[in-house]
Amino acid sequence: MRKLHPISKILMVFLLSIIALILPNMFDLLVLLVFDIILIILAKIPLFSKGFRKLIIFFLLANITIFISWCLFSVEEGEIIFFEKYIVLAEDKLIWHILITDQTVFIAFSITLRSIIMFFLMLFFFIGISDRDLIHGLRSIKIPFTICLIVNLTFRGLSMFQQEYSTVKEAMMTRGVEFEHVSIPQKIRNFISIFIVLIVLMFKKTEDMSASIEARGIPLRSKNRTIYHYFPFKKKDYMIFIGLFMLLIFSIYLRYTNGSFVLLFLRIFT
Protein backbone atom coordinates (compact mmCIF):
# COMPACT_ATOMS: atom_id res chain seq x y z
CA MET A 1 0.00 0.00 0.00
CA ARG A 2 2.81 2.44 0.83
CA LYS A 3 4.50 1.74 -2.53
CA LEU A 4 1.47 2.84 -4.53
CA HIS A 5 1.66 6.06 -6.47
CA PRO A 6 0.09 8.96 -4.51
CA ILE A 7 -2.30 9.63 -7.40
CA SER A 8 -3.58 6.06 -7.05
CA LYS A 9 -4.42 6.71 -3.39
CA ILE A 10 -6.04 10.08 -4.13
CA LEU A 11 -8.08 8.61 -6.98
CA MET A 12 -9.06 5.68 -4.78
CA VAL A 13 -10.46 7.99 -2.08
CA PHE A 14 -12.18 10.26 -4.62
CA LEU A 15 -13.85 7.55 -6.71
CA LEU A 16 -14.85 5.38 -3.74
CA SER A 17 -16.53 8.43 -2.19
CA ILE A 18 -18.52 8.97 -5.41
CA ILE A 19 -19.38 5.26 -5.60
CA ALA A 20 -20.63 5.36 -1.98
CA LEU A 21 -23.05 8.14 -2.96
CA ILE A 22 -24.19 6.31 -6.10
CA LEU A 23 -24.79 2.76 -4.87
CA PRO A 24 -28.48 2.32 -3.99
CA ASN A 25 -28.37 -1.05 -2.24
CA MET A 26 -27.54 -1.52 1.42
CA PHE A 27 -25.64 -4.78 0.84
CA ASP A 28 -23.36 -3.06 -1.67
CA LEU A 29 -22.66 -0.32 0.87
CA LEU A 30 -21.76 -2.95 3.47
CA VAL A 31 -19.30 -4.52 1.02
CA LEU A 32 -17.79 -1.10 0.34
CA LEU A 33 -17.46 -0.52 4.09
CA VAL A 34 -15.61 -3.82 4.47
CA PHE A 35 -13.32 -2.79 1.61
CA ASP A 36 -12.58 0.51 3.40
CA ILE A 37 -11.68 -1.36 6.57
CA ILE A 38 -9.32 -3.58 4.54
CA LEU A 39 -7.66 -0.42 3.16
CA ILE A 40 -7.23 0.88 6.71
CA ILE A 41 -5.63 -2.40 7.76
CA LEU A 42 -3.32 -2.53 4.74
CA ALA A 43 -2.20 1.05 5.38
CA LYS A 44 -1.44 0.04 9.01
CA ILE A 45 -3.41 2.93 10.45
CA PRO A 46 -3.75 2.48 14.26
CA LEU A 47 -7.53 2.68 14.18
CA PHE A 48 -8.07 1.35 17.71
CA SER A 49 -5.27 3.27 19.38
CA LYS A 50 -5.92 5.68 22.22
CA GLY A 51 -5.65 8.70 19.94
CA PHE A 52 -8.37 7.48 17.56
CA ARG A 53 -10.65 5.83 20.13
CA LYS A 54 -12.37 9.02 21.29
CA LEU A 55 -12.76 10.23 17.71
CA ILE A 56 -14.38 6.97 16.60
CA ILE A 57 -16.71 6.88 19.63
CA PHE A 58 -17.76 10.50 19.00
CA PHE A 59 -18.35 9.79 15.32
CA LEU A 60 -20.44 6.68 16.05
CA LEU A 61 -22.56 8.60 18.57
CA ALA A 62 -23.09 11.34 15.99
CA ASN A 63 -24.23 8.71 13.45
CA ILE A 64 -26.64 7.17 15.95
CA THR A 65 -28.09 10.65 16.53
CA ILE A 66 -28.51 11.16 12.78
CA PHE A 67 -30.20 7.76 12.46
CA ILE A 68 -32.69 8.48 15.26
CA SER A 69 -33.36 12.01 13.99
CA TRP A 70 -34.09 10.76 10.47
CA CYS A 71 -36.50 8.15 11.81
CA LEU A 72 -38.35 10.70 13.97
CA PHE A 73 -38.49 13.71 11.63
CA SER A 74 -38.82 12.21 8.15
CA VAL A 75 -42.01 10.82 6.69
CA GLU A 76 -41.32 8.01 4.22
CA GLU A 77 -44.12 5.79 2.94
CA GLY A 78 -43.36 2.08 3.06
CA GLU A 79 -44.90 -1.36 2.96
CA ILE A 80 -44.33 -2.08 6.65
CA ILE A 81 -45.25 0.46 9.34
CA PHE A 82 -43.34 -0.07 12.57
CA PHE A 83 -44.62 2.98 14.43
CA GLU A 84 -46.98 5.88 13.67
CA LYS A 85 -48.22 8.64 15.92
CA TYR A 86 -49.56 12.20 15.63
CA ILE A 87 -48.47 14.66 18.31
CA VAL A 88 -50.25 18.02 18.54
CA LEU A 89 -47.76 20.73 19.46
CA ALA A 90 -49.80 23.94 19.15
CA GLU A 91 -53.64 23.92 18.95
CA ASP A 92 -53.99 21.77 15.83
CA LYS A 93 -51.69 24.12 13.89
CA LEU A 94 -48.43 22.30 14.41
CA ILE A 95 -48.64 18.53 14.27
CA TRP A 96 -45.67 16.23 14.55
CA HIS A 97 -46.26 13.15 12.43
CA ILE A 98 -43.94 10.32 13.44
CA LEU A 99 -43.96 7.57 10.80
CA ILE A 100 -41.34 4.85 10.97
CA THR A 101 -41.60 2.41 8.09
CA ASP A 102 -39.26 -0.07 6.47
CA GLN A 103 -38.35 2.61 3.91
CA THR A 104 -37.52 5.07 6.71
CA VAL A 105 -35.18 2.62 8.41
CA PHE A 106 -33.60 1.71 5.07
CA ILE A 107 -32.84 5.34 4.14
CA ALA A 108 -31.56 6.19 7.64
CA PHE A 109 -29.29 3.15 7.68
CA SER A 110 -28.02 3.97 4.18
CA ILE A 111 -27.14 7.52 5.25
CA THR A 112 -25.32 6.14 8.30
CA LEU A 113 -23.37 3.65 6.19
CA ARG A 114 -22.36 6.33 3.70
CA SER A 115 -21.12 8.64 6.45
CA ILE A 116 -19.06 5.84 8.02
CA ILE A 117 -17.55 4.99 4.62
CA MET A 118 -16.62 8.66 4.10
CA PHE A 119 -15.10 8.79 7.57
CA PHE A 120 -12.83 5.80 6.94
CA LEU A 121 -11.84 7.16 3.54
CA MET A 122 -10.86 10.50 5.07
CA LEU A 123 -8.79 8.68 7.70
CA PHE A 124 -7.05 6.77 4.94
CA PHE A 125 -6.42 9.98 3.01
CA PHE A 126 -5.06 12.14 5.85
CA ILE A 127 -2.99 9.42 7.52
CA GLY A 128 -2.04 7.08 4.69
CA ILE A 129 -0.82 9.89 2.41
CA SER A 130 1.91 12.23 3.60
CA ASP A 131 2.04 15.83 2.43
CA ARG A 132 5.32 15.21 0.59
CA ASP A 133 3.87 12.25 -1.30
CA LEU A 134 0.79 14.26 -2.18
CA ILE A 135 2.68 17.28 -3.51
CA HIS A 136 5.20 15.29 -5.54
CA GLY A 137 2.43 13.07 -6.82
CA LEU A 138 0.53 16.11 -8.06
CA ARG A 139 3.67 17.49 -9.68
CA SER A 140 4.25 14.18 -11.46
CA ILE A 141 0.96 14.59 -13.39
CA LYS A 142 1.78 18.22 -14.34
CA ILE A 143 -0.51 19.98 -11.88
CA PRO A 144 0.33 23.74 -11.86
CA PHE A 145 2.95 24.69 -9.32
CA THR A 146 0.69 27.32 -7.69
CA ILE A 147 -1.97 24.70 -6.85
CA CYS A 148 0.68 22.34 -5.46
CA LEU A 149 2.05 25.15 -3.29
CA ILE A 150 -1.42 25.96 -1.93
CA VAL A 151 -2.10 22.29 -1.15
CA ASN A 152 1.29 21.97 0.54
CA LEU A 153 0.67 25.03 2.73
CA THR A 154 -2.78 23.73 3.63
CA PHE A 155 -1.44 20.38 4.79
CA ARG A 156 1.43 22.00 6.65
CA GLY A 157 -1.03 24.34 8.33
CA LEU A 158 -3.20 21.43 9.49
CA SER A 159 -0.22 19.57 10.95
CA MET A 160 1.10 22.71 12.64
CA PHE A 161 -2.36 23.46 14.06
CA GLN A 162 -2.49 20.01 15.64
CA GLN A 163 1.00 20.35 17.11
CA GLU A 164 0.34 23.85 18.45
CA TYR A 165 -2.97 22.70 19.97
CA SER A 166 -1.24 19.92 21.91
CA THR A 167 1.54 22.29 23.00
CA VAL A 168 -0.84 25.00 24.24
CA LYS A 169 -3.06 22.50 26.05
CA GLU A 170 -0.08 20.87 27.81
CA ALA A 171 1.25 24.33 28.79
CA MET A 172 -2.11 25.24 30.31
CA MET A 173 -2.26 21.92 32.18
CA THR A 174 1.21 22.51 33.66
CA ARG A 175 -0.10 25.82 35.02
CA GLY A 176 -2.95 24.08 36.83
CA VAL A 177 -5.77 24.36 34.27
CA GLU A 178 -8.03 21.30 34.51
CA PHE A 179 -9.70 19.85 31.41
CA GLU A 180 -11.12 16.53 32.59
CA HIS A 181 -12.80 16.94 35.98
CA VAL A 182 -14.50 20.31 35.46
CA SER A 183 -17.98 21.45 34.48
CA ILE A 184 -19.01 21.85 30.86
CA PRO A 185 -19.07 25.70 30.96
CA GLN A 186 -15.53 25.67 32.38
CA LYS A 187 -14.42 23.28 29.63
CA ILE A 188 -15.87 25.64 27.03
CA ARG A 189 -14.00 28.59 28.57
CA ASN A 190 -10.76 26.58 28.59
CA PHE A 191 -11.09 25.61 24.94
CA ILE A 192 -11.96 29.21 23.98
CA SER A 193 -8.71 30.30 25.67
CA ILE A 194 -6.81 27.67 23.66
CA PHE A 195 -8.30 28.80 20.35
CA ILE A 196 -7.55 32.46 21.07
CA VAL A 197 -3.89 31.55 21.52
CA LEU A 198 -4.01 29.38 18.39
CA ILE A 199 -5.39 32.26 16.30
CA VAL A 200 -2.52 34.50 17.41
CA LEU A 201 0.01 31.74 16.66
CA MET A 202 -1.62 31.13 13.27
CA PHE A 203 -1.04 34.73 12.19
CA LYS A 204 2.56 34.55 13.40
CA LYS A 205 3.19 31.26 11.57
CA THR A 206 1.61 32.68 8.40
CA GLU A 207 3.92 35.68 8.51
CA ASP A 208 6.98 33.47 9.08
CA MET A 209 5.96 31.14 6.25
CA SER A 210 5.40 33.97 3.77
CA ALA A 211 8.80 35.42 4.67
CA SER A 212 10.40 32.00 4.17
CA ILE A 213 8.77 31.59 0.73
CA GLU A 214 9.91 35.05 -0.28
CA ALA A 215 13.46 34.47 1.02
CA ARG A 216 13.78 31.26 -1.00
CA GLY A 217 12.62 32.99 -4.15
CA ILE A 218 9.78 30.56 -4.87
CA PRO A 219 7.70 32.04 -7.72
CA LEU A 220 4.00 31.35 -8.17
CA ARG A 221 4.42 30.66 -11.89
CA SER A 222 7.26 28.19 -12.17
CA LYS A 223 7.68 25.91 -15.17
CA ASN A 224 11.22 24.66 -14.67
CA ARG A 225 11.30 23.52 -11.05
CA THR A 226 12.83 20.09 -10.58
CA ILE A 227 11.36 17.17 -8.65
CA TYR A 228 13.61 15.51 -6.10
CA HIS A 229 11.28 12.61 -5.28
CA TYR A 230 10.07 10.84 -8.40
CA PHE A 231 7.11 8.46 -8.26
CA PRO A 232 6.87 6.29 -11.38
CA PHE A 233 3.56 4.74 -12.41
CA LYS A 234 3.62 0.95 -12.18
CA LYS A 235 1.42 -1.81 -13.49
CA LYS A 236 -0.54 -2.06 -10.24
CA ASP A 237 -1.34 1.66 -10.44
CA TYR A 238 -2.81 1.24 -13.93
CA MET A 239 -4.75 -1.81 -12.71
CA ILE A 240 -6.20 0.26 -9.87
CA PHE A 241 -7.18 3.01 -12.33
CA ILE A 242 -8.95 0.57 -14.65
CA GLY A 243 -10.66 -1.28 -11.78
CA LEU A 244 -11.93 1.90 -10.12
CA PHE A 245 -13.33 3.38 -13.33
CA MET A 246 -15.02 0.08 -14.23
CA LEU A 247 -16.53 -0.03 -10.73
CA LEU A 248 -17.74 3.56 -11.12
CA ILE A 249 -19.42 2.83 -14.46
CA PHE A 250 -21.02 -0.34 -13.06
CA SER A 251 -22.25 1.60 -10.00
CA ILE A 252 -23.94 4.16 -12.27
CA TYR A 253 -25.60 1.28 -14.15
CA LEU A 254 -26.84 -0.22 -10.87
CA ARG A 255 -28.17 3.17 -9.81
CA TYR A 256 -30.34 3.56 -12.91
CA THR A 257 -31.50 -0.06 -12.91
CA ASN A 258 -31.97 -0.14 -9.10
CA GLY A 259 -29.88 -3.29 -8.99
CA SER A 260 -27.39 -4.73 -6.56
CA PHE A 261 -23.87 -5.96 -7.17
CA VAL A 262 -24.09 -8.47 -4.32
CA LEU A 263 -27.42 -9.93 -5.48
CA LEU A 264 -26.16 -10.10 -9.08
CA PHE A 265 -23.03 -11.89 -7.90
CA LEU A 266 -25.09 -14.40 -5.90
CA ARG A 267 -27.35 -15.10 -8.89
CA ILE A 268 -24.38 -15.79 -11.14
CA PHE A 269 -22.55 -18.17 -8.77
CA THR A 270 -25.54 -19.97 -7.20
Phi, psi and omega in degrees: 000320181288341180271358178290153175294140180304327178295327177297319179291318179297314180295325179297314179295316183295310184288324177293328176294318178295318180296323178297328178280338184272317187302128183268341188265142182291324180294322177295321177294323177296320177295319178295324176295318177297320178296321177297319179295323177296320176299318178299318181292317180295325178282356179057044176276126183288077188293327184255021176284172183295326181292327182266346187297313181295321179296317181293318179297316179298319181293320179294321177295321177296322179291323176296320177297318178296319180298313181293319181296319179295321180292327184273330189247001176248145180246107181238122178289141180209175181281328181245128178255115179275324183202138177211133181202143174254128179240119180276123183258330183206088170047053177063008179264329180235110184241130178263111181261108177264117180226109179249110179243179177296326178290325177296313180295322180297313181294318180296319179291325177294318177298319179296316179297318180296319180293323177293320177299315178299321181297314179294323178295321178293323175298316178297322182290311187282338182253323182280347180238119178280162181293326178294315178298320182295314183294313181289332174292319177294322179293330182290340177253023171066034172290139181306143185298326180298317179295318179298321179295319179295317179296319179298315179295325178296314180293319177297322179295321178296316180294320178293324178298318179294317179295315180295324178299313179296321181294314181294319180295317178295323178295321178291324178292324177293337178268009174097007178281127183262136180245338186267302189262057176226168180288164181296317176300323178292323176298318179297317178296321179295317180289328175296320177298320178297314184290331174296316178295321181294324178295317178297316179295327180295317178296322180293317178296322179297318178295317179296321182291320178295322177294323178294318178296318180292322180293328180277353177070036181277114180276158178281333179244087182243129180248347187241020179285139182273162179245120181282317179261119181251129180246103180281147173284134180245176182297322181293331176293317178294325177295322178294317177303309183297316181297319181292317180291324175295320178294324178295315179297319180292326178293321176296320177297317179295327180295317183281334179263359182054042180260185182220132178293320181293314180295322177295320178296320179292325178292325182289319188257011176234000000 
